[in-house]
Amino acid sequence: MDKPSLLFSIAEVAPAPAVESAPGPVPVPETAPPAPQKRRLRLIIAAAVVVLSVIVVVARKSAGGKSANGVQTTRTAIVEQKDFVNKVRVHGIVEAVESHTIAAPRLSGQGLNTLIITKLVKNGSAVHKGDVLVEFDRQAQLKNVLDKEAEYKGLVAQIAKKEAEQAAARAADETELKKAEDALKTAELEVKKNEIVSRIDAEKNLEDLEQARATFQQLTQTFDLKRLAAKAEKRILEIQRDRALTAMKWAQSNTEKMLVHASMDGVAVINSMWKGGSMSDVQEGDEVRAGFPFMQVVNPARMQIRAKVNQADIEELRQSQSVRIGLDAYPDLDFSGRVESIAAVAQTSSFSGKARTVTVLFTINGTDPKLMPDLSSSVDIEVDRQPNALVAPRDTVIRENGKNFVMVKSGSGYDKREVKLGAANDAEQVIASGVEKGAELLRNPS
């Protein structure tokens, strides 16, 4: 007998428990669906909601594209008579016409390649000629000045001592030389007595004369050599003194270079440098390399824009053309200007080896405190202007078989008319003939 049958037989044999009162109706518990069935039910409900949402969106778009009577809505445009302007827009960077770059000084005899900024003028502040722009840590240079000054003074003292010693030695040598000279004269006088003295004394007098003459000649030659040696010793000390003096002056000039002054009136502009894994402005406490240009003083009264123009648009540009200039960072600012110069040689584009760009400079008229170098800008160049021209959107024109047509509203429908076109830009088309002012044209007739 299997287990289910055994359980069933036991349930039949077991007596029912005694009940004191009459039994009431026993509620039947609701059996909850297992967990997998709940998850499946939720997924089905979510999918149904998504499908219903998609249907509603599609229905709304379909209803929005049609009018109340089920006819799809159309877009139209009115032919206007106005000044037609064709523009070319280029983008460039603002830079100063007159500027002075401030770089970290290159120190004479410098051992380290970095300098620490202790004081720095605020970015964008107005400065005048002679104002202090930046100050570097000068403690090492001041210590170097003191060391070189001490070395210089020590050599000066050595030269003075050497001169005193040489003067004493010269006096002693002159005394010896004088004694030798006197001895020579005495020996010469004694030789003159040889006629009246014995032969032996005469020989002694001759020997004394020869010895006195040799001693005098030796002292004379030695005196000159000692003077040359003394002069050389003194010259060596003088060269060392001059080198120490030059090093001291270098150290003093290095100390003066730690303080940089403005060479012109203008506005201080702080450059950016790579630090901490990103580009940020130079600040007090930063270390900069010798020769690194960390600041520039610009004349805010004269600004220009340097832009690279595509070779396809350069034919439209002429020198002295009027332009309108806008700043990307300040959309409310607008300046007038003109084309200042056009480069004679094109450069290869960084995006394609076949495309070429030409560098163009644009002069900015007027000034503003917000007009600073390194700002990105847009330049609109007016290449064509037609006053009182009939202008319509470009998407109203149909081109078929080499001819141009527009759909003109007539009553409840549209008439197809052939037109002659004039100049065009990216958005508008000049219509030379075929329609009149105020005509309503169908847009995107295809």
C-alpha positions as CSV (number, residue, x, y, z in Angstrom):
1,M,0.0,0.0,0.0
2,D,1.3,3.4,-1.0
3,K,1.5,6.3,1.5
4,P,-1.6,8.2,0.3
5,S,-3.8,5.2,0.8
6,L,-2.4,4.5,4.2
7,L,-3.1,8.0,5.4
8,F,-6.6,7.8,4.1
9,S,-7.3,4.6,6.0
10,I,-5.9,6.0,9.2
11,A,-8.1,9.0,8.8
12,E,-11.2,6.8,8.5
13,V,-10.3,4.7,11.5
14,A,-9.4,7.5,13.9
15,P,-12.4,8.6,16.0
16,A,-13.7,12.2,15.7
17,P,-12.9,14.5,18.7
18,A,-15.7,15.2,21.1
19,V,-17.4,18.6,20.7
20,E,-19.3,20.2,23.6
21,S,-21.5,22.5,21.5
22,A,-23.1,22.3,18.1
23,P,-20.6,22.8,15.4
24,G,-21.0,26.0,13.3
25,P,-20.1,26.5,9.7
26,V,-16.3,26.1,9.2
27,P,-14.8,28.9,6.9
28,V,-12.9,27.7,4.0
29,P,-9.4,29.4,3.8
30,E,-8.4,31.1,0.5
31,T,-5.5,29.4,-1.0
32,A,-2.9,32.0,-2.1
33,P,-1.1,31.3,-5.4
34,P,2.5,30.3,-5.1
35,A,5.3,32.8,-5.5
36,P,6.1,32.0,-9.2
37,Q,2.5,32.5,-10.2
38,K,2.5,35.9,-8.4
39,R,5.6,37.1,-10.3
40,R,4.1,35.9,-13.6
41,L,0.9,37.7,-12.9
42,R,2.8,41.0,-12.2
43,L,4.8,40.7,-15.4
44,I,1.6,40.2,-17.4
45,I,0.0,43.2,-15.8
46,A,3.1,45.4,-16.4
47,A,3.3,44.3,-20.1
48,A,-0.3,45.1,-20.6
49,V,0.2,48.6,-19.1
50,V,3.2,49.3,-21.4
51,V,1.3,48.1,-24.5
52,L,-1.7,50.3,-23.5
53,S,0.6,53.3,-23.0
54,V,2.1,52.8,-26.5
55,I,-1.3,52.6,-28.0
56,V,-2.4,55.8,-26.3
57,V,0.7,57.7,-27.4
58,V,0.3,56.6,-31.0
59,A,-3.3,57.5,-31.0
60,R,-2.5,61.0,-29.7
61,K,0.1,61.6,-32.3
62,S,-2.3,60.4,-35.0
63,A,-5.0,62.7,-33.6
64,G,-2.5,65.6,-33.4
65,G,-1.5,65.2,-37.0
66,K,-5.1,65.5,-38.2
67,S,-7.8,68.1,-37.9
68,A,-11.2,67.6,-36.4
69,N,-12.6,66.3,-39.7
70,G,-9.8,63.7,-40.0
71,V,-7.8,65.6,-42.6
72,Q,-4.0,65.8,-41.9
73,T,-2.9,69.4,-40.9
74,T,-0.6,71.3,-43.2
75,R,2.2,73.8,-42.5
76,T,2.3,77.0,-44.6
77,A,4.4,80.1,-44.9
78,I,3.8,83.7,-46.1
79,V,6.0,85.3,-48.7
80,E,7.6,88.3,-47.1
81,Q,9.2,91.4,-48.6
82,K,12.2,92.3,-46.6
83,D,16.0,92.6,-46.7
84,F,17.5,89.3,-47.5
85,V,20.8,88.7,-45.7
86,N,23.2,85.8,-46.4
87,K,25.7,85.2,-43.6
88,V,28.6,82.9,-42.9
89,R,29.2,81.9,-39.2
90,V,32.6,81.0,-37.9
91,H,33.8,80.4,-34.4
92,G,37.0,81.7,-32.9
93,I,38.9,82.7,-29.7
94,V,39.2,86.2,-28.3
95,E,42.7,87.5,-27.9
96,A,44.3,90.8,-27.2
97,V,46.0,92.9,-29.9
98,E,48.4,94.4,-27.3
99,S,49.5,92.1,-24.6
100,H,52.6,91.4,-22.5
101,T,53.3,87.9,-21.3
102,I,54.6,87.4,-17.7
103,A,56.7,84.3,-17.3
104,A,58.5,82.8,-14.3
105,P,62.0,84.3,-14.3
106,R,65.1,82.3,-15.3
107,L,67.6,82.8,-12.5
108,S,71.3,83.1,-13.0
109,G,73.1,80.1,-11.5
110,Q,69.7,78.6,-10.5
111,G,69.9,75.1,-9.1
112,L,66.2,74.3,-9.0
113,N,63.7,74.6,-11.8
114,T,60.6,75.7,-9.9
115,L,59.6,78.9,-8.1
116,I,56.9,79.3,-5.4
117,I,54.4,82.1,-5.8
118,T,53.8,84.0,-2.5
119,K,51.7,86.9,-3.8
120,L,49.6,87.1,-7.0
121,V,47.4,89.8,-8.4
122,K,43.7,88.9,-8.8
123,N,42.5,87.6,-12.2
124,G,40.8,90.3,-14.2
125,S,42.0,93.2,-12.1
126,A,43.1,96.5,-13.6
127,V,46.8,97.2,-13.3
128,H,49.0,100.2,-14.1
129,K,52.6,100.4,-15.2
130,G,54.9,99.7,-12.3
131,D,52.4,97.8,-10.2
132,V,53.5,94.6,-8.6
133,L,52.0,91.6,-10.4
134,V,53.6,88.6,-8.7
135,E,56.1,87.9,-6.0
136,F,58.0,84.7,-5.6
137,D,59.6,83.2,-2.5
138,R,63.0,84.9,-2.2
139,Q,64.4,83.3,0.9
140,A,66.9,81.1,-1.0
141,Q,68.0,84.0,-3.1
142,L,68.5,86.3,0.0
143,K,70.6,83.6,1.6
144,N,72.6,83.3,-1.6
145,V,73.2,87.0,-1.6
146,L,74.5,86.9,2.0
147,D,76.8,84.0,1.2
148,K,78.2,85.7,-2.0
149,E,78.6,89.0,-0.2
150,A,80.5,87.3,2.7
151,E,82.7,85.5,0.1
152,Y,83.4,88.8,-1.7
153,K,84.3,90.6,1.5
154,G,86.6,87.8,2.5
155,L,88.5,88.0,-0.7
156,V,88.8,91.7,-0.4
157,A,90.3,91.2,3.0
158,Q,92.7,88.6,1.6
159,I,93.8,90.9,-1.1
160,A,94.5,93.7,1.5
161,K,96.5,91.2,3.6
162,K,98.4,90.0,0.6
163,E,99.3,93.5,-0.4
164,A,100.7,94.2,3.1
165,E,102.7,91.0,3.1
166,Q,104.1,91.8,-0.4
167,A,105.0,95.3,0.7
168,A,106.9,93.9,3.6
169,A,108.6,91.3,1.5
170,R,109.5,94.0,-1.1
171,A,111.0,96.2,1.6
172,A,113.1,93.3,2.8
173,D,114.3,92.4,-0.7
174,E,115.2,96.0,-1.4
175,T,117.2,96.1,1.8
176,E,119.1,92.9,0.8
177,L,119.6,94.3,-2.7
178,K,121.0,97.5,-1.2
179,K,123.3,95.6,1.0
180,A,124.6,93.6,-2.0
181,E,125.1,96.8,-4.0
182,D,127.1,98.3,-1.2
183,A,129.1,95.2,-0.8
184,L,129.9,95.3,-4.6
185,K,131.1,98.9,-4.4
186,T,133.2,98.1,-1.4
187,A,134.8,95.1,-3.2
188,E,135.5,97.3,-6.2
189,L,137.3,99.8,-3.9
190,E,139.3,97.0,-2.3
191,V,140.4,95.7,-5.7
192,K,141.9,99.1,-6.5
193,K,144.4,98.5,-3.6
194,N,145.8,95.4,-5.2
195,E,148.9,97.3,-6.4
196,I,150.0,98.1,-2.9
197,V,148.9,94.9,-1.1
198,S,150.3,91.5,-1.1
199,R,149.5,89.1,-3.9
200,I,147.5,86.9,-1.6
201,D,145.4,89.9,-0.4
202,A,145.0,90.9,-4.0
203,E,143.6,87.5,-4.9
204,K,141.2,87.7,-2.0
205,N,140.0,91.1,-3.1
206,L,139.3,89.7,-6.6
207,E,137.4,86.8,-5.2
208,D,135.4,89.0,-2.9
209,L,134.6,91.3,-5.9
210,E,133.4,88.3,-8.0
211,Q,131.3,87.0,-5.2
212,A,129.8,90.5,-4.5
213,R,129.0,91.0,-8.2
214,A,127.4,87.5,-8.4
215,T,125.3,88.1,-5.3
216,F,124.1,91.5,-6.5
217,Q,123.2,90.0,-9.9
218,Q,121.3,87.1,-8.3
219,L,119.4,89.4,-5.9
220,T,118.5,91.7,-8.8
221,Q,117.1,88.8,-10.8
222,T,115.4,87.3,-7.8
223,F,113.9,90.7,-6.9
224,D,112.2,90.9,-10.3
225,L,111.0,87.3,-10.2
226,K,109.5,87.8,-6.7
227,R,107.7,90.9,-7.9
228,L,106.2,88.9,-10.8
229,A,105.1,86.1,-8.5
230,A,103.6,88.6,-6.0
231,K,101.7,90.2,-8.8
232,A,100.4,86.9,-10.0
233,E,99.3,85.9,-6.5
234,K,97.5,89.2,-6.1
235,R,95.9,88.8,-9.5
236,I,94.6,85.4,-8.6
237,L,92.9,86.8,-5.6
238,E,91.5,89.7,-7.6
239,I,90.0,87.3,-10.2
240,Q,88.4,85.4,-7.3
241,R,87.2,88.7,-5.9
242,D,85.7,89.8,-9.2
243,R,84.0,86.4,-9.7
244,A,82.5,86.6,-6.2
245,L,81.4,90.2,-6.9
246,T,79.7,89.0,-10.1
247,A,78.0,86.1,-8.3
248,M,76.8,88.5,-5.6
249,K,75.4,90.8,-8.3
250,W,73.7,87.8,-9.9
251,A,72.2,86.9,-6.6
252,Q,71.0,90.4,-6.0
253,S,69.5,90.5,-9.5
254,N,67.8,87.2,-8.8
255,T,66.3,88.7,-5.7
256,E,65.0,91.6,-7.7
257,K,63.5,89.2,-10.3
258,M,61.4,87.6,-7.5
259,L,59.3,90.7,-7.8
260,V,57.6,91.2,-11.2
261,H,56.1,94.6,-12.1
262,A,53.7,95.6,-14.9
263,S,55.3,97.0,-18.0
264,M,52.1,98.6,-19.3
265,D,48.6,99.6,-18.3
266,G,45.9,96.9,-18.8
267,V,44.1,94.0,-17.2
268,A,45.8,91.0,-15.6
269,V,44.8,87.7,-17.0
270,I,45.9,84.5,-15.2
271,N,46.7,81.5,-17.4
272,S,45.8,77.9,-16.6
273,M,48.3,75.2,-15.8
274,W,48.1,71.4,-15.3
275,K,48.0,70.5,-11.6
276,G,46.2,67.9,-9.6
277,G,45.1,66.0,-12.7
278,S,43.2,68.9,-14.3
279,M,43.7,72.3,-15.8
280,S,43.2,75.2,-13.3
281,D,44.3,78.8,-12.8
282,V,47.6,79.6,-11.2
283,Q,47.2,80.5,-7.6
284,E,49.3,81.7,-4.6
285,G,51.4,78.8,-3.3
286,D,51.8,77.1,-6.7
287,E,55.1,76.0,-8.0
288,V,55.9,77.1,-11.6
289,R,58.8,76.2,-13.8
290,A,61.3,78.8,-14.9
291,G,60.2,80.4,-18.1
292,F,56.5,79.2,-17.8
293,P,54.1,82.0,-19.0
294,F,51.5,82.0,-16.2
295,M,50.0,85.5,-16.8
296,Q,49.5,88.2,-19.3
297,V,48.7,91.9,-19.1
298,V,46.4,92.8,-22.0
299,N,45.0,96.1,-23.3
300,P,41.2,95.7,-23.0
301,A,40.6,98.6,-25.4
302,R,41.9,96.6,-28.4
303,M,40.6,93.0,-28.8
304,Q,40.5,90.7,-31.8
305,I,39.2,87.2,-32.7
306,R,41.4,84.6,-34.3
307,A,39.3,82.0,-36.2
308,K,39.8,79.2,-38.7
309,V,37.5,79.4,-41.7
310,N,36.8,76.4,-43.9
311,Q,38.1,76.6,-47.4
312,A,34.5,76.3,-48.8
313,D,33.6,79.6,-47.1
314,I,36.8,81.6,-47.5
315,E,35.8,82.8,-51.0
316,E,32.9,84.7,-49.5
317,L,35.2,86.8,-47.2
318,R,36.8,90.1,-48.1
319,Q,39.0,92.4,-46.1
320,S,37.1,95.1,-44.2
321,Q,33.8,93.3,-44.4
322,S,31.4,94.1,-41.5
323,V,30.7,91.3,-39.0
324,R,28.7,90.8,-35.9
325,I,30.4,89.2,-32.9
326,G,28.8,87.3,-30.0
327,L,30.3,85.6,-27.0
328,D,29.3,82.1,-26.1
329,A,29.6,82.8,-22.4
330,Y,27.6,86.0,-22.5
331,P,24.7,85.7,-25.1
332,D,23.4,89.1,-24.2
333,L,26.6,90.8,-25.4
334,D,26.9,91.8,-29.1
335,F,29.7,93.6,-30.8
336,S,30.4,94.9,-34.3
337,G,33.6,94.4,-36.1
338,R,35.3,93.8,-39.4
339,V,37.6,91.4,-41.2
340,E,41.1,92.6,-40.4
341,S,43.3,90.1,-42.3
342,I,43.1,86.8,-44.1
343,A,46.0,84.4,-44.1
344,A,47.6,83.7,-47.5
345,V,48.3,80.0,-46.8
346,A,45.7,77.4,-45.8
347,Q,46.4,74.8,-43.2
348,T,45.4,71.1,-43.1
349,S,42.3,70.5,-40.9
350,S,42.7,68.3,-37.9
351,F,39.6,66.3,-38.9
352,S,40.5,65.5,-42.5
353,G,43.6,65.6,-44.6
354,K,41.6,66.8,-47.6
355,A,39.9,69.8,-45.9
356,R,41.8,73.0,-45.4
357,T,41.3,76.0,-43.1
358,V,42.4,79.6,-43.3
359,T,43.2,81.7,-40.3
360,V,41.3,85.0,-40.3
361,L,41.6,87.9,-37.8
362,F,38.5,89.9,-36.9
363,T,38.7,93.3,-35.2
364,I,36.2,94.0,-32.3
365,N,34.7,97.5,-32.0
366,G,34.0,98.6,-28.5
367,T,34.9,97.3,-25.1
368,D,33.3,95.6,-22.2
369,P,34.5,94.4,-18.8
370,K,33.4,90.9,-19.7
371,L,35.4,90.9,-23.0
372,M,38.5,89.0,-21.9
373,P,41.0,86.8,-23.8
374,D,40.5,83.1,-24.4
375,L,36.7,83.4,-24.6
376,S,35.0,81.4,-27.4
377,S,33.0,83.5,-29.8
378,S,30.8,83.4,-32.9
379,V,31.3,85.7,-35.9
380,D,28.5,86.3,-38.4
381,I,29.9,87.6,-41.7
382,E,27.5,89.3,-44.0
383,V,28.4,88.2,-47.5
384,D,25.2,89.3,-49.4
385,R,22.3,91.7,-48.8
386,Q,19.3,92.3,-51.1
387,P,16.9,95.0,-49.9
388,N,13.1,94.6,-50.4
389,A,13.4,91.0,-51.8
390,L,10.6,88.5,-51.8
391,V,11.7,85.8,-49.3
392,A,10.2,82.4,-48.4
393,P,11.4,79.4,-46.5
394,R,13.5,77.0,-48.6
395,D,11.3,74.1,-47.8
396,T,8.5,75.6,-49.9
397,V,10.3,75.1,-53.2
398,I,9.8,72.0,-55.3
399,R,12.4,71.0,-57.9
400,E,11.2,68.9,-60.8
401,N,12.9,68.4,-64.1
402,G,15.3,71.3,-63.7
403,K,12.5,73.7,-62.8
404,N,11.3,75.2,-59.5
405,F,7.7,75.3,-58.3
406,V,5.8,76.4,-55.2
407,M,2.3,75.4,-54.0
408,V,0.3,78.6,-53.6
409,K,-2.9,78.4,-51.5
410,S,-6.0,79.1,-53.7
411,G,-9.4,78.8,-51.9
412,S,-9.5,75.4,-50.2
413,G,-6.7,74.0,-52.3
414,Y,-3.2,74.8,-53.7
415,D,-2.0,75.8,-57.2
416,K,1.3,74.7,-58.5
417,R,3.3,77.7,-59.9
418,E,6.7,77.9,-61.5
419,V,9.0,80.4,-60.0
420,K,12.4,81.8,-60.6
421,L,14.8,81.8,-57.7
422,G,17.5,84.2,-56.5
423,A,20.0,83.9,-53.8
424,A,19.5,81.6,-50.8
425,N,21.0,80.9,-47.4
426,D,20.5,78.0,-45.0
427,A,16.9,78.8,-44.2
428,E,15.5,81.3,-46.7
429,Q,15.1,81.6,-50.5
430,V,14.8,84.7,-52.6
431,I,12.0,84.4,-55.2
432,A,12.7,86.6,-58.2
433,S,9.3,86.1,-59.9
434,G,6.3,83.8,-59.9
435,V,4.5,84.8,-56.7
436,E,3.6,88.0,-55.0
437,K,4.0,89.4,-51.5
438,G,1.6,87.9,-48.9
439,A,1.1,84.6,-50.9
440,E,0.6,81.6,-48.6
441,L,2.8,78.7,-49.6
442,L,2.7,75.1,-48.6
443,R,5.8,73.9,-46.7
444,N,7.2,70.5,-47.4
445,P,4.8,69.9,-50.3
446,S,6.4,66.5,-50.9
